[in-house]
Amino acid sequence: MPILKCDVVSCVHNAERCCCKGAILVEGDSAKDVEDTFCASFYEKAEDSFRNVYESPNYSLQIDCEAENCVYNEDCECQADSVGICGGKRCDCAEDTACATFKCR
């Protein structure tokens, strides 16, 4: 499983720049570059929300991928050694995120 570094700190699943989910989904079925992809597992952290204390950061996890044009996509699973999820300073929807590791075939 890939090592995941997530810079989207406005996501409720983000802790210590890692994801607390067991798996994520990257979408972008017709992606030609990084900006055409996004983390469909993103969920915005509300001002008054808190992180589930029972969840801990996963440093490697399953990444399901619908970006068919990516060189790392094999049978809808990411095969890269490491993956970066990025976004703007204040992401408030999944489409504000991107898979920084995407590389077009």
Secondary structure, 3 states (H helix, E strand, C coil): CCEEEECCCCECCEECCEECCCEEEEECCCCCCHHHCEECCCCECCCCCCCCCCCCCECECEEEECCCCECCEECCEECCCEEEEEECCCCCCHHHEEECCCCEC
